[in-house]
Amino acid sequence: MNHQRRIEIMDTTLRDGEQTSGVSFLPSEKLQIAKLLLEELRVDRIEVASARVSDGELEGVQKITHWAAEKGYLDRVEVLGFVDTPASVNWLIQAGAKVMNLLTKGSLNHLTHQLKKTQEQHFADIAQSIAHAQENGIDVNIYLEDWSNGMRNSKKYTLDLIEFLSKQPVKRIMLPDTLGLLSPEETKAYIIEIVAQFPDVHFDFHAHNDYDLSVANAMEAILNGVTGIHTTVNGLGERAGNAPLESVIAVIKDFTDLEINVQEQKIYRVSKLVEQFSGQHIPANKPVVGENVFTQTAGIHADGDNKKNLYFNDLMPERFGRQRKYALGKTSGKANILKNLEELGISLEKDELTKVTQRIIELGDKKERVTTEDLPYIISDVLQNNSIKKNIHIEGYHMTHSKGLKPTVQLRMKVYGKTYDESATGDGQYDSFMRALRKIYKGLKKELPKLIDYHVSIPPGGKTDAFVETVITWDYGKIFKTKGLDPDQTVAAMMATEKMLNIVETFNQNPTQEESKFYGNEYRAVAG
């Protein structure tokens, strides 16, 4: 392979990517994305709009071209134009653009049934559009729309068109798989044939992703002679989208010896901005930029990474401005937890680590994933549990909450091995629980502390499935706090209450010694 061969990356997020259903960038957003693509990522070219679409499109292109002219980037900003002399060229002049990507018909099917013109008529119209652009100082690249179908079904026409264009004053001929129908084998065969027949022409390849083959097809095109590849950030585009920039760059870097300008460490930053502006959420398992792709979930993987990076591949997260994470959940082992504790600067005793691991497994059965941000809450909860002798348990409960009716709780408690059942109605589910508990304790002739504060929090960045930490402050002659942790707020409060009941028992049995022991451990739990 020629080590000196260089591949141009033309990103068309602002044009083809905007054809994604529901995506429309504001002019100011287009400018910000253009700046990041050219200055941060350093792609070679950007396609920013289609001519004659709207006043908003014109304003967006004018913002970009004004900035690009000041920075010396104007020849790297391209606009899709049409064979409609002089309309598209006049629009580009008004927009301040200097490069037109002229859309021609790359298949006989499109020519016959959409344009309803002969080959000779279309070629003459193309020549006229190119000449008019040249007269007005605008460079021209050529798109062969539906090129892949043309090569499949009307090869003579498609090759005739390339032959004709190779003699025109155009800089690049761009080969789109418009309907995303090619296989990698077809892509390879067609590119080899065309490059061999026209060795002096600069060819770009433009892949769509209808069969999820866009990256594979782009790779075949690169390996077999094209000089440029078109991408979009996050794979935005019509239908199933275009070849995603992030994956194409990784493939070029890791599977070829070709040179590219793109700074891959900036990919994630640009990806997240495009996600925000487009409103199109990045799937969690999307290669390179998805939330989960650098997260090890299984404990055996973290253990292997600790020993000799056994589960690393060449897609190191640091390459893309990211970092590896170790998920916490029901498949986690101690190795995952140790990795997260190191990140937080926390160390635990061996028995404490075992109990934290078990608690995470239990919580993971209720919640798909435990985050690093959840970990301090879990540790605090476990450490407090570790300091309490449990003679009183919530054995079971049934809660109802219906519109127009007061909440009801059926409660089963086990107190020193004996079971008690009660039910109650209250102003909320936790209030109903407390009323049922009071009935049980009244029958036992036991006194409950006074609840004086009730505080609920979730970890930073928590979502609707986040863990809830409920901290309740009680007055039992002395003020103390208990905590509960659960994805359900009411259950978290009930767990905090169960802890309170057991603490009160220890106070009653040996007030001075037990209070001193509990308050010391409570302080340690909060500090941890």
N, C-alpha and C positions, 0 to 999 in steps of 0.2 A: 504494500500500500504506500502511496505517495505521502510522506510525512509532512510535506509542505502544503498539501491541499487544505484549503480553509472553507468552512461552511458558513454562509450568511444565514442569520436568523431574522426573518421578517415576522413581527408579531402583529396580528390583526384583531386583537381584543377589542379595540375601539370601533372597528367596522363589522367584521364577521361575528365577533363575540357579542356585539349588541343586537344581533339577530336572535339571540336566545329569547325564548318567550318570556315576556314580562320585564326584560332588561332595557333600560334607557338611561344613559349617563347624562347628567347635567353638563353644560359647557365647562363649568369650573372643575367638575370631576374628571372630564376628559383631559383637561390640561394637567391635572395632578398625576394622572396615570401616565400620560405621555412623558412627563418629566422623569418619573421613576423608571419607565421602560428604557429611555435613552441614556439617562445620567447614572442611575443606580445599577440597573441590570446590564446596561450597555448592549442591548440588542442592536443589530445593524440598521434595521429599518422598522418603521411602524406604518400600518395602514389605518387611517383614522376616521374615514367616513365614506359614504357613497354620495356622489354629486346629486344635487337637485332634490334632496330628500325633504328638507324643512328649513325654516329660518333658524331654529335652534341648532340644527346640524351645522349650518353656515357659521353661526356665532362660535360654536365649539372649535371648528377648524381654524377660524380667524385667530382665536386665542392661541392655539397651538402654533400656527405658522408665524405669528408675531414673535412669540417666545423663541421658536426655532431659528428664525432669521437672526435674532440677536446673539444666539449661541453658536451659529454656524452649522446648524443641523438641518437646514431646509431641504437639502437633497435627500434626507433620510425620512421625510414625511410624505406619505403617499395617499392618494385618494382614488377610489374606484370611479371610473368614468364609463360612458356608454358610446356606442357607435351612433351618434346623434348630432353630428356637426351642424352648428357650432355650440350647442347648448351646454354640454359637459365642460368643454374647454372654457367657455365664458364663466361658468360657475367656479371653476378652479382659479381663474384669474381674480374673480371677486373675493375668493377665500384666501388668496395669497399663497396658494400651493404651486409647486414647481414640478411635481411628478404625478402622472396619471397612469393608473393601472386599467387599461382599456379592456372591457369585457367583450369577447368575441365568442362565436359559437364553435365549440370544439367537437361537436358531433353532427352528423348529417341529420339525425333525428330532430335536434333542436332547430337547425337551420330550416328544415322543410316545414315543420309543424308549428314553430313559434314565429320565426321571421317570415316564413312563406316566400323566401327568395332563393335564387339560384346561387351556386357557388361563386360564379363570376360577379354577380351583383354584390354579394357580401364582401368579397375581397376588395372590390372597388370602393365600397363604403369605408372599409377599414383603412385603406390607403389614404382616403380623403381625411379621415379623422386624425391619422398620424401626422399628415402634412400640416393640417391646421394647428395642431398642438405644437409642432416644431416651429412654425411661423410665430407663435406667441411665447417662445422660450420655455416650453413645457416638455420635459422628458417623458418617454412612454415605455411602459412595460405592458405585456399582453397576457391576459387570462384566456385560456381555452376552456370555456365553460363546458362541462360534461365531457371533458377529455377522456376519462376512463371508459365511458360508454362508447365514445368515438373509436377508441382503440379496439374495443371488443367487437363492435358491430359495423363500423364504417371506416376502417383503417385507412383506405386510400384517401378519403376526403380529409381525415385528420392529418395525415402526413403531407398531403398537398398544402394544407393550411400552414403547417410548420415550415415547409419549403418556401412558401410565399413570404412568410414573416421573417425568415432568416435573411432575406434580401432587403428588408425594410429597416429604417433607422430606429430600431427599438433596442433597449438595453437588456431586457430579460423576457423569456417566454415562460409562462407559469402554468403548470399542469395540475389542475384540480381534479381530485376524485370527488366530484360534486355531490354524489349520492352515497358516498362511503361504501361502495360496493366491491372494491378490489380485495383480493387476497394478497398476502405477501408474495406468493409465487408469481401472480400476474404483474404486480408492481415491478418486481425484479425484471421480468421478461420485457415489459414495455419500456422501462427506463434504459435497459441495455440496448434495445433496438434503436431507440431514438437518439441516444448519445452517440452510438456508433455511426448513425447516418448523418448527424449534425454535430460533429465534435467541437466546433468553434462557438456554439451557441451556449449562453448562460441559461440553464434551466432551473426553475424553482419547482418544488412539489408541495401541493396543498392538500392535506388529508382530512377527511371527515371520519367520524367514529361510529357509524351506524352498526357495524358488527364488532365494535370494540377492538378494531385492528389498526387504528390510526397510528399508534406509536410503532407497531411492527412494520407497517407500510412505509412510514417515514424512515425507519432504519434501513429498509431495503433500498429505498430511493437514494439515501446518502451513500451507502456502500457501493452502489452501482452507477454513480456518476453525476447526480444532480449537484448543483452548486449552492442552492438555497432551499430552506425549509420554512414553511409557514406554521405558526403556532398561535394559540390563545392562552392567556393565563387562566388556570383552573379548567382548561378544556371547554370554555364557554363557546357557544355556537348553536346554530339552528339544529333542531331535532336532537340527536345524541351528542352534538358538539363537535369541536375540532380537535386536532392533535394537541394535547396539553403541553405547554411550554416546559413545565417542571419535569415531566417524564422524558420528553425529547432531549433536554439538556443532559439529564443523568445518563441516558443511553449513549449519546455522543461521547460523553466524557469517559464512560466505563467500557464501551464495546468497540470504539474506533480509535485511530491515531490522528484523527482530524482536529483541526484547530477551530475554536470558536471564541468570540469575545465575551460571551455572557458571564457575568459574575454570579455564580450559583449561590453564594452565601447570602445574596439579597433576595432570593426567590421567595422565601416564606413571607418576608415583609410585604412584598408587592402582592403576593397571593392574598394575604389577609385584607389589604386595602381594597383590592378588586372585589373580594367577597362582601365587604361592607358596602361599597358603592353599588354593586350589582343586585344585592339582596338575595343572591344565590348561595345557599349554604354549602360549604365544602363537605362532602361525605367524610365521616370519621376515618374510613379505611382507604381514602384516596391516596395513592402513592405520593411520597415526598412531602405533601402539604396537609394531609389528613391528620386529625387530632391524635389518632391512635397508632399511626404507622411507626413511631419510634418508642412505643410503650410495650415493654415486656410484661405479660400478665402471669404466666406460669412461674411458680417458684423455682422450678428446675432451671429455667432460662437465666434467672438472676444468679442462681448458684454457679452456673457455667460461666457467666460473665465475670463473676468475682474471681474465678480460678484462672481462666486464660482467655477471656473474651470469646468463649466458645460459640456464642450465638450472635456474633457480629457479622455483618457482610460489608461490602464496599459502600453501601448507602449509609454512611455515617451521618447522623443528624447534624453535627457541627458544620458539615459542608454547606448546609442550607440555612444556616443561622438558627438551628434548633438544638435541643438537647434530649438525650435518652431519658425515659422515665420508666419507673417500675410500678405497675398497677397494684393496687391493694384490693383484694376481694377473696372469694371463697377458694380460688385456686392458688392464692398467695402462700408462700412459705416464709420462713424466717429471713431468707436471703433478700427477698423483695422488701421486707419491712426494714431490714438493716440498711439497705440502699436509701430508703426514704428517711430513715432516722439520721443517716450521715448528712443528707441534704439539709435537714433541719437543725443539725448540731446537737442532737439528743442521744444520750446513751442510757441503756436500761440494764438492770441486773438480769441474769439468765432466767430466773423464774418469772420476772416481770415480762420479759420478752415472750416467753411461752404463753402467758396469759393474754398479752396484747394480740399475739398471733391467733389464738383461739377466738378472741372477741371479734377480730376482723373477719375471720371465716364465718362466724355466726351472722354478723352484719351483712357480709357479702351475699348470704343466702336471701336476704331481704332486699338488697340493693345491688344492682349489677356491678357497680364499681365504687370503690372507696378511693377518695383522692388524698393527695399529700396534705391538703389543707384540712382534711378531716382528722388526720392522725393525732394532733395535739388534744383534740376533744376526746378521742378514744383512749389515749394514754391516761388522761386525767380521770376519765370514767373508770378505767380498770384499776388505777392506783387507789381510788377511793373505795371501790369494791373490795380490794385486797385488804383494806384496813377494817372491814366490818364483818363481824360474825353474824351469819344469816340464820336466824331461827324463825323468821316470819317471811312467807312467800306469797306473792299473788299467783294463785294456781290457775285461774282462768277468768275470763270476762267476756261479756257480750254487750256491745254498745249499739244503740240505734239513734239516728238523728234524721228526723223527717220534717219537711216544711209544714208549718202550722201546728206541730206537736213538740212538746218539750223532750229533750234527750233523756234516754233511759239507759241505765247500766245494770246488768246482772253481774255480781262479783262473787268469786270464790277465793277465800283466803285460807292459808294453812298456818296455824299458830302453834308452834312447838308440837308439830305432828298431827294436830287435830284440825279438821276442815270445817269452815263456816261459810254459809251462803247468805247473801242478802241482795236486794235490788232497791234502786231508788231513782227518782226523777229529779232533775235539777235544771239550772239555767244554761248549762253547757255540759259537754261530756265529762270534763274533769270535775266539775261541780257535782254531777251525778255520782261519779266514782267516790268522791269524798263523802257524800251523804250516805252511800251504802257502807263505806268503811266506818263511819261514825256509828252506824247501827250495830255493826259487829263489835266495835270497841265498847259501846255502851253495855252490851250484853256481857262483855268480859270485865266490866267495871274498870276499864283502862282509860287513861286520859291521853288525849292527842295534843301535840303542840299547836300553837297558833301560827298560821301561815301569815307572814308579814311582807313577803315580796316574792314575785314570780317573774323570772326573766327568761326570754327565749332568744336564741341566736342561732345562726347557721354559719358555716365556714365562709370566708371571703370568696366571692365568685360563685356561691352556691346557687343551684337552680331548684326547680320544683321537686326534684327527687333527692335534694341534699339532706344530709343528716341534720337533725334538730337537737341542739343541746338546751335542755331546760334546767335552769338553776333556781331552786326554791330556797328562800330564807325562812327559817323557823325560829320561834321563841319558845324555849322550854326552861325558863329560868335563865338560861344563857342563849345567846344568839348563835346559830350554826346554819350551814348551808349543805344541801345535797344536790347531786346532779343526776340527770338521766339523759341517755343518748339513744336516739332511734330516728328512722326516717319519718315516723308519725309523731306529731307534736304531743298528742294526748298520751300516747304510750310512753314517750320520754318523761312526761310529768309523773306518770304512775310509777315508773322505775325510780325516779327521784324520791317519791313518797315511800316506796318500799324500803329504800335505804334509810330514810328517816325513821321508820318504825323499828328497824333493827338497831339503829344507833340509840334510840330512846331506851330500848331494852337494856343495852349495856350501861347506860347512865343509871338506870334504876337498880341494877345489880351491884355495881361498884362505882359510884358516882365520881369520886375524885380521880382514881386511877384510870378509869375508862375515858373520862372526859379529856384528860391530859393526853392519852394515847391518840384519841380520835382527832383532836384539834391539831396535834403535830402532823399526823398523816394528811389531814385536810389541807394544811398549809403546803405540804410537799406536793400534793396533787395539783393544787392551783398553780404553784410555781413551775411544775413540770409542764 
